[in-house]
Amino acid sequence: MAFCSQCGKPVTPADRFCAHCGGAQPVEPQRHADLFGGLSPRVASILCYVPMLGWIGSIVVLASDRFRNNRALRFHAFQGLYLFVAWLIADHVLGPMLRMLPGPMYRADKLLELIVFGGWIFMIIKAAHEETYALPIIGDLAQKSASEQ
């Protein structure tokens, strides 16, 4: 049971003013739930590699204070971001350029997208087993980015 901060009479936690003396009661600040309280680093690293949406998980991991000192998870977040950028380059830059070429080269863009998609699936499996695997080129960039703070 709560008591009035001025006269000491009983008040309910919902009362903003004391019914006896009319004194204002201190308001406790609302506590916000920790969005990442139940999220394990393993699950967070898997979310960084979800095809097409992993970039959101990567940004959330990199922005959260809870995972700031987890170097392995930061590596997964950066690598997931770089995989998404590789997909964007394959789909929106190389794809239109290769489609303009005559002959069978117009399917090379789909092959590049398939390779990136396979990288996402491969890294989901590695992250699920809590392994840190550096993909060629992208992995080196992710390691350098994760080591900088």
BELDA-V706462 format. One record per helix or strand of 3 or more residues. SS is the DSSP state (~ for helix, > for strand). FROM is the first residue (numbers start at 0). TO is the last residue. If there is no record, write none. Layout:
ss=SS from=FROM to=TO
ss=SS from=FROM to=TO
//
This chain:
ss=~ from=40 to=46
ss=~ from=53 to=62
ss=~ from=70 to=98
ss=~ from=103 to=127
ss=~ from=137 to=146
//
